Amino acid sequence: MKTAVYYNNNDIRIEDRPKPEIKNGEILVKVKASGICGTDLMEWYRIKKAPRVLGHEMVGEIVVSKSDRFKNGQRVFVSHHVPCNECKYCLAGNHTACETLHKGNYDPGGFSEFVRVPEINVEEGTYVLPDNVSYEEGTMIEPLACVVRAQRIIGVSEAQTVLVMGSGISGLLNIRMAKLRNAKVIATDINEYRLKMAKESGADEVHNANEELDIKADRIIMCTGAMPAFEAAFRYIDRKGIIMLFAIPNKNISVPVEDFWRNELAIVSSYGAAPVDLEESLELIKDGKINVRDMITHRVKLMDIQKGFRIAGEAKDSLKVIVVP
């Protein structure tokens, strides 16, 4: 089968590998679509484990099932990270801190023609796509689930002012989710196309990130790795406010300690999604409460994945780029 092997952002090679063989309890999925995530573009983060096959926003069709739960021909979304549901983190509801979740994955990755899904991922992270959810929409289940979890952590709710810094795909999802929760949403970016999309996504105000804003936000959701945005966040956060690190820069940030202490601020992070978040995300998409269809702007074949990485990295008029083998 064909696989796209990542060496660095500018060196993704199409290589042949044997089609994976599955064991009892496992399934073999023919990949129908797989999204390019912003974290896939974080070369400083990804290159540590290169070469490898990336792709974790994967949907496809089961072609071989050795599981009692699923059968051939079913359309599924498969989560690459699943918790053990037994450790102290899982028992406390902190599934994304689970060591099993951090170590697990499917084989070899979504940027390939076929994927072997280990038994634990079959049992804890495989979801049948409803008839009204397309394969393309299915690639958005995991990204939206990460947003669901992040906003649950910081308690986004009505009457709050939420500042979303960065209006790429994660920013737009956060805008739409915050508006669903009836918050006032202000969005920033330096890209005019993305600011337009932020407005169309329901943001009450949009501003160029190069402008100094006169605001105080109850919650700030960082959806950019740009260091100036992190510096600005401490100027824009209100007392008792929370800054959510949804995206991170490639170096440490400085915290204005006196403001942090006197204004009782909080900085939290969110990594990945738990099964409960994935289930909620799927329901939101199925019920049409969060529209994800209009955020998929580009599609590339597996053989053209290098072009897809370039389009996603340039971030001009692109939002979500998906790979369709």
N, C-alpha and C positions, 0 to 999 in steps of 0.2 A: 504494500500500500504506500501511498505518497504521504509524507509528513513534512511539515515546515519546521526546520530546526533552527532555533535562535542562537546566534553567536554574539551578536550585538545589534543595535538598532538598524545598522546599515548592512548587516550581513545575516540574512535569513535564507537558509539553503533548503531547497526541495530535495529530500533524500528518500530513498526506498527503504522500507523496513518490513519485516514479516507481519502479516495481520495477526493481532494478539489472539492467543488461545485462551478460552475461559474455563474456569473450574465450576464445581457445584456452587450454586448460590449467586453466581455472577451473570452478567449480561454483556453482550457485544452490541454496541450501538453504531450505526452508520451515521456519521455526522452530517447534518443538514445545514447547520449554520452555527457560527461561533463568533462572538463579539471581540473586538480589540479593546481591551480595558486600558484606562489611563495608567494603571500600574504596570501594564506590559511595556509601556513606553519609558518607564523609569529605569534607564540603562544602568545607573549607578547601583540600583537595587537588584535588577535582574541578572546582570552580568556575573554576579558572584556564583551563580549556579549554572552558568552556560558551559557547554552547549546543552540545550534542553528544548523540548516541545512545549510551548506555552499554549494558552487558550483555556479559560475556565468558565466562560459564559456559553456553554455548549448545549445544543438541543439536537435531537436526531430520532431515528427510528430503530427500534430493537430488531436486529436481524437474527440473533441467536440468544435464547434465554435458557438458563439452567437455574432459574429462580421460580419458586412456586407463586410469587407475587405478580410476576409480569410475564407477558407472552409476546411472541414474535409479531411484528407489525404495529405495536403500540408506539405512539409519538410521545417522547419524554424529554423533560428537562432533567439534567443530572448535576447535582452540586458536587464540586470537586473536594470541598472541605466538609467533613461531618464530625460531630462530637461522639464521645464514648457513652455519654449519659450516665456515667457511673462515678467519675472523679469528683473531688470537692468543688471544682469550678462548675461542672454541669449541675450538680445537686443544688448549688446556690443560684442557678439560673444564669451563670456566666459562661455559656457554652463556647463562646469564641476564645476563651482563655484555655480551653482544653488542649492538652498536649497531642491527643489523637487528631483533633481538628487541624492543628498546625502541621502535623507530619503527613497526613493522608493526602491522596490525590488519585485521579484516575490515570489510566495507562494508554497512550503516552501523554496526551494532552488534546485539547479541542481543535488545534490546528493540524488535523490529520484526517484521513478518510474514515478511519474506524477507531473506536475507543473501547477498551476493556474496563468495565465498571466493577471494582472489587465488591465483595459481599456486603461490607459495612456501608458502602456508598449506595448499594442497591436498597438496603434495608432502611437507611436513615436519610438518604438524600436524592431519591429518584421520584419524580412526580409526573404523572400522566398529564399531557397537555389537553385542556378542554377543546372541544371542536372549534370554538370561536376564537381560539388563540393560535395565531400562525407561528411557524418556526421562527420567523424574524422577530416577532414580538416576544417569543420565548427566550431569546438571548438577553432580554432586558429584565428577566425575573431576578437574577442575582444582583445586578446593579441596584435595582429598586429595593431589594431586600436589605442591602447595606444602608440605604437611606432610611428605611423603616426603623432599623435598629438604632441608628445614630440619633434620630429625632426622638425615639422613645427614651434613650439614655438622658437626653437633656430636657425632656419634658416640654416639647414644643406644643403650645396651646393657644387658644383664643385670647385676645387682648395683649399678646406679646408682639414686640417688634423684632423681627428676625432679619438679620443681615446675612445674605449669602454672597460670599466673596469668591468670584469665579463663576462664570455662567456657561461652562462647558456641559457635557452630558450629566455629570454628577451634580452640578449646580442647578441645572434645569429640573432634574428629578427632585432635588431638595426644595426648590421653589414650589413645584406642583404639590408636593407632600405637605409643606407648611401651609399652603393656601387651602388644602383639603381640611386642615385642622384650624382654619379660620384665623390664622395669624396675619399680621401686617408684614409684608415682605419687601425688602429693599435688596436690589441685586447690583453687583458691580462686575465689570470686565473691561479689558482694553480693546476688545474686538467688537466692532459695531454690529456685525451679523449676530453675534451671540447676545448682545444687549437687546437686539430686536426680538430674538427668540425668548429671552427672559421676560420681556413685556408680554409677548404672546402666551407665555406660560402662566401668566397671572400676577407677575410682580407688580406691586403698587407703585414702585419707583425703580428706575434704572439709572445708573450713573457710570460714567467712565472712571475706571479705577485710578486714573492719573489726577483726578480732581480731589481736593480735600473736602470731605463731607462734614456737615454740621448735624450729626445724629448721635443718639445714644441708643444702642440696641440691647435688648434683654438677652438675646441669643445671637451668636455669630457662628456661622458654619463655614469653615475654611475649605473651599473647593478648588484651590490653586496652591501650587508649590512656590509661588513667587514670594521672595523674602520681603519686598516692600509691603505686601498685603498683610503679612504677619505683624510687621511693625505698626501698620495702621490700625489693626484690629484692637490693639490696646488703647488706642485713642477713641475708638468708637464704642467700646463696650461700656454699658451702664453699670452702676453699683449692683452688686449681687448677681452680675451677669455671668454667663457661661460661654466660653469659646470652645467650639468643637473642632478638633483636628480631624476633619474628614480626609483631607489631603495633607501631605507633609512636604517640607522642603528637603533639599539634599544636604543640609547642615543644621546644626543646633540653632535654636532661636533664643534670643535674650528676653527675659521677663523683667519689666519694671517693678521691682520688688515692693517698693513703697506703695504704689497704686494697688498692686496685687493684694497687699495686706490690708490697707486702710479701706479699700472698696469691696473687700471680701469677694474677690473674683475667683473663678474656677476655670481651669483648663482641663479638658478631658479629650480622650481619643476614642475612636471606634474602628475596629478591624473586622471586616468580613460580616457574615450573617449567620444566625442560628436557624434551625429548622422552623421555629415559630415565625421568624421573619420571612423566610422563603414562602411559607404557606400564606401569610398575609399578603405578600407581594403578588403571588399568583392570583389571589382572589381580587385584588385591586385592579389588575390587568384584565382578568376575565369579566369583571362587572363593569368595566369601562370607567372606573373612578379615577384612574390615572392613565392618560393616553400616552403611550410610548411609541406609537407607530410613526408619528411625524418627526421623531428625533433620529430615526435611522436614515442617514443622508447618503451613505455610500456603501456599495457592495462590491467585493472583489473575489475572484476565484482564488483557490488555494495556491495555484501556480503564480498568482500575482500578489501574494501577501506582502512582498516588499513594498509594492506600490501602496497597499493599504496602510502600512506603518508610516510611510511618508506622508500620506494624506492626513492621517490622524495626528501625526507629530507637528505638521505645519499649522494645523488648527485655523485655517482660513475660513472656509464656508462649510466645514465639516463638523458634525456632532458625533454620531455613532457610525463607525465603520464596522461592517460585519464581513466575515469570510464565509463564502459559500462554496464548499468543496465541489 
